[in-house]
Amino acid sequence: MSFTNNLKKSLAFISLILTSYSLTACSNQGSQQQVSIDGAAVGFPISLAVAEEYHKQNDNAVVSVASSGTGGGVSKFCAGEIDIVAASRTIKDEEVAKCKKKKIEFVELPIALDGIAVIVNRQNDFAKCLTIAELKKMWSSKSDGKVLTWNQINPKFPKEKMKLYAPASDTGTFDYFTQAITGKAKNSRTDYTPTQNQNNLVQGVVGDKYSLAYVGISYYIQNQDKLNLVAVESPQGKCEKPVPVDNVVKNIYTPLSRPLFIYVSKKSLDKKPSVKQFVDFYLENSWKWVDSVGYVALPDEAYMKVKQKFATGETGTKFKKAKPGQPITNFI
């Protein structure tokens, strides 16, 4: 099944599930197994696919899955409003502090890998490989209103105005890309077109010959016949792309490969058996849909360690010290 068809099917399912919740929760609340998950758009189809299969095997289960971005999801999570947050980056120190104020402890669980794809218009025949220095010059806050044309990035490029598209500043994709490319959080120019919906980024690039954007790898795979994928020069001086996806698994595509997470509330685990049941199912089965919805499965060793971590209930984050390109198993 194609990514597009799979996503459409999943979206239809989630509409049904949410409707089911609104109709049944009030009249039969005691018998319903309610689980709520919100967060990143990147990785969203994985949670949808898992929730669909879980519902097939648990008729009374009600799993609400939403996507308000990593920042929005974590905010709800730390306020105690949801059981699970999906994140396309590691939880931040200030978010950990907010959770602590509300006495929300969490279990950090990587569930897949993703490569951030740098994309340009199909007619762009010059930006085939960009260095980290060139990307930094393109996206750094110091370039705001100053670096406006392609030849300012590389004198070999045409003197044409760049049109830049990127995820909104409260998304995990924005945070990860900005940190990896500029070396500093939030150090991004602001004179670009932002959106929460990465499909809109794709459409912007498709419609403008001299545009560029960065998106989760699944959004490129879904639209690869309409786009050109830009290689990124690795620390070893080689031009690498996130496709084939094995480049992401083996940390060849650096520094723009990243883990995707779910963070599970310890309070929810203690008070709601349905949450533990759902997360157990998630960890046991999510790998089945990771590839089909455009992401990259964890190495087998990582899946085993994630399951062990959840079984012990270990709380807190270990990924704060992780740097782009480092093996994921070092931090589970």
C-alpha positions in Angstrom: 0.0 0.0 0.0 1.3 3.5 -0.9 2.1 6.0 1.8 -0.7 8.3 0.5 -3.4 5.5 0.6 -2.1 4.3 4.0 -2.3 7.8 5.5 -5.8 8.4 4.1 -7.0 5.1 5.6 -5.5 6.0 8.9 -7.0 9.5 8.9 -10.4 8.0 8.1 -9.9 5.6 11.0 -9.0 8.2 13.5 -12.1 10.3 12.6 -14.1 7.2 13.4 -12.3 6.5 16.7 -12.8 10.1 17.9 -16.4 10.0 17.0 -16.7 6.7 18.8 -15.2 8.3 21.9 -17.6 11.2 21.9 -20.6 8.8 21.6 -19.6 6.2 24.2 -17.5 7.7 26.8 -20.3 9.5 28.7 -22.7 6.5 28.8 -20.2 3.7 29.3 -17.1 5.4 30.7 -16.3 2.7 33.2 -15.9 0.0 30.5 -13.9 2.0 28.1 -10.1 1.8 28.0 -9.2 5.4 27.2 -5.7 6.4 26.0 -4.7 9.8 24.7 -1.7 10.6 22.5 -0.7 13.9 20.9 2.4 15.5 19.5 4.7 15.5 16.4 3.4 15.5 12.9 6.5 13.5 12.0 5.8 10.0 13.2 2.0 10.7 13.4 1.2 7.9 10.8 3.0 5.3 13.0 0.8 6.1 16.0 -2.3 6.0 13.8 -1.5 2.6 12.3 -0.7 1.2 15.8 -4.0 2.6 17.2 -6.0 1.1 14.3 -4.6 -2.4 14.9 -4.9 -2.1 18.6 -8.6 -1.2 18.3 -9.2 -4.2 16.1 -7.9 -6.5 18.8 -9.5 -4.6 21.7 -13.1 -3.6 20.9 -13.6 -1.5 24.0 -10.4 0.5 23.6 -10.7 4.2 22.8 -7.4 5.7 21.7 -7.4 9.3 20.6 -4.5 10.3 18.4 -3.8 13.9 17.5 -1.0 16.0 16.1 -0.5 19.5 17.4 3.3 19.4 17.0 6.0 18.3 19.4 5.9 21.6 21.3 2.2 21.6 21.6 2.0 18.0 22.5 4.7 18.2 25.2 2.8 21.3 26.7 -0.3 19.2 27.1 1.6 16.2 28.4 3.4 18.3 31.1 0.0 19.7 32.1 -1.3 16.2 32.7 -3.8 16.5 29.9 -2.7 13.4 27.8 -1.1 10.1 28.6 1.5 9.9 25.8 3.3 12.5 23.7 5.0 11.7 20.4 8.1 13.8 19.8 10.5 14.3 16.9 13.2 15.5 19.2 14.4 15.0 22.7 12.4 16.7 25.5 13.9 20.1 26.5 15.2 21.1 29.9 12.5 23.7 30.3 9.9 21.1 29.4 11.3 18.7 31.9 11.0 21.5 34.5 7.4 22.1 33.6 6.6 18.4 33.9 8.3 18.3 37.3 6.2 21.2 38.6 3.1 19.1 37.8 4.7 16.0 39.2 4.7 14.3 35.8 7.4 11.8 35.5 7.9 10.1 32.1 9.4 7.1 30.4 11.4 8.0 27.2 11.0 5.4 24.4 12.6 5.7 20.9 10.2 4.1 18.4 11.7 4.8 14.9 14.4 6.7 13.0 13.9 9.6 10.6 16.1 11.5 8.2 15.4 15.2 7.6 15.3 15.6 3.8 16.5 18.8 2.2 14.4 19.3 -0.9 14.4 21.6 -3.9 12.2 22.1 -7.0 12.4 19.5 -9.8 13.9 22.1 -12.1 16.8 22.9 -9.7 19.9 21.4 -11.3 22.6 23.2 -9.3 21.9 22.5 -5.6 22.8 18.9 -5.7 25.0 18.7 -2.6 25.2 21.3 0.2 27.8 21.5 2.9 26.9 22.1 6.6 28.6 25.5 6.3 26.4 26.4 3.3 23.2 25.2 5.1 24.3 27.2 8.1 24.7 30.3 6.0 21.3 29.7 4.5 19.4 29.2 7.8 21.4 31.0 10.6 19.7 33.9 12.3 22.6 36.1 11.2 21.4 35.6 7.6 17.9 37.0 8.4 17.2 39.7 5.7 20.8 39.6 4.4 21.4 36.3 2.6 18.7 36.3 0.0 20.0 34.9 -3.2 21.5 31.6 -4.2 24.8 33.0 -5.3 25.4 34.2 -1.7 25.4 30.6 -0.6 27.8 29.5 -3.4 29.1 31.8 -6.1 28.6 29.0 -8.6 24.9 29.2 -8.0 22.6 31.6 -10.0 21.9 35.1 -8.8 18.2 34.2 -8.1 16.2 35.0 -5.0 15.8 32.0 -2.6 12.3 31.1 -1.4 12.7 29.2 1.9 10.1 27.0 3.5 10.4 25.2 6.9 8.4 23.7 9.7 7.1 26.2 12.3 9.4 27.1 15.2 7.4 25.0 17.8 8.0 21.8 15.9 10.5 19.1 16.6 11.8 19.1 13.1 12.6 22.8 13.3 14.4 22.3 16.6 16.4 19.3 15.5 17.5 20.8 12.1 18.4 24.2 13.7 20.5 22.6 16.4 22.2 20.2 14.0 23.0 22.8 11.3 23.7 25.9 13.3 24.9 24.3 16.5 22.5 26.4 18.6 18.9 26.0 19.6 16.5 28.5 18.0 19.3 30.0 16.0 17.2 30.3 12.8 16.4 33.1 10.5 12.7 34.1 10.6 12.2 35.4 7.0 10.9 32.1 5.7 7.5 30.6 5.1 6.6 28.4 8.2 3.8 25.9 8.6 2.8 23.0 10.9 1.8 21.0 7.9 4.8 19.6 6.1 2.7 18.8 3.0 2.4 22.5 2.6 6.2 22.8 2.6 6.3 20.3 -0.2 3.7 22.2 -2.3 5.6 25.4 -1.8 8.8 23.9 -3.2 6.9 22.2 -6.1 5.5 25.6 -7.1 8.8 27.6 -7.1 11.9 26.9 -9.1 14.3 28.6 -6.7 12.8 27.3 -3.4 14.2 25.0 -0.8 12.7 23.3 2.3 13.6 20.7 4.9 11.0 18.0 5.8 10.8 14.6 7.4 11.9 11.9 5.0 8.4 10.4 4.6 7.2 13.7 3.0 9.9 13.4 0.4 9.3 9.7 -0.3 5.6 10.5 -0.7 6.4 13.2 -3.3 9.7 12.1 -4.8 8.5 12.3 -8.4 7.8 16.0 -7.9 11.0 17.0 -6.0 14.8 16.8 -6.1 16.5 15.5 -3.0 19.7 17.5 -2.0 22.6 15.5 -0.6 24.4 16.8 2.5 28.2 16.7 2.8 29.1 14.4 5.8 31.9 15.1 8.2 34.0 12.7 6.0 33.5 14.9 3.0 31.0 12.7 1.1 27.7 13.8 -0.3 25.1 11.6 1.4 21.3 11.4 1.1 18.7 9.9 3.5 17.6 7.6 0.7 18.2 4.7 0.6 17.0 4.6 4.2 19.9 2.3 5.2 22.0 5.5 5.3 19.9 6.6 8.2 20.1 3.3 10.1 23.9 3.2 9.7 24.4 6.8 10.6 25.9 7.5 7.2 23.5 10.5 6.7 24.8 12.9 9.3 24.0 15.1 11.0 20.3 15.0 9.9 19.3 11.5 11.1 17.3 11.5 14.3 15.3 9.2 16.5 11.5 9.6 17.0 10.1 9.1 20.5 7.0 8.6 22.6 7.1 9.8 26.2 4.7 8.0 28.5 3.4 9.5 31.7 4.3 7.5 34.8 1.2 8.8 36.5 -0.9 7.4 33.7 0.9 4.0 33.8 0.2 3.8 37.5 -3.4 4.8 37.4 -4.6 3.5 34.0 -3.8 -0.2 33.1 -5.0 0.6 29.6 -2.0 2.9 29.0 0.5 0.1 29.8 -1.4 -2.3 27.7 -1.4 0.1 24.7 2.3 0.9 25.0 3.2 -2.7 25.3 1.3 -3.3 22.1 3.0 -0.2 20.5 6.5 -1.5 21.3 5.7 -5.0 20.2 4.1 -4.1 16.9 5.0 -0.6 15.7 8.0 -1.8 13.6 5.5 -3.5 11.3 4.3 -0.2 9.9 7.4 2.0 10.3 8.7 1.3 6.8 5.3 1.4 5.1 4.5 4.9 6.4 7.9 6.3 5.3 10.2 6.0 8.4 13.1 3.8 9.4 12.9 0.9 11.8 15.2 0.8 14.8 18.0 -1.8 14.8 16.8 -5.1 16.4 19.1 -4.5 19.4 17.5 -1.1 20.0 14.0 -2.5 20.0 15.0 -5.1 22.6 16.6 -2.4 24.9 13.5 -0.2 24.5 11.2 -3.0 25.7 13.5 -3.7 28.6 13.5 -0.1 29.6 9.7 0.1 29.5 9.4 -3.1 31.6 11.6 -1.6 34.3 9.7 1.7 34.3 13.0 3.8 34.1 12.1 7.5 34.0 13.9 10.6 32.7 15.8 11.3 29.5 19.1 10.0 28.4 19.1 11.5 25.0 20.0 15.1 26.1 23.6 14.2 25.7 23.2 12.5 22.3 24.7 14.2 19.3 23.5 13.8 15.7 24.8 10.6 14.1 25.6 8.8 17.3 24.3 5.2 17.7 20.9 5.2 19.3 21.7 2.1 21.4 24.2 4.2 23.4 21.4 6.2 25.0 18.6 3.7 25.7 
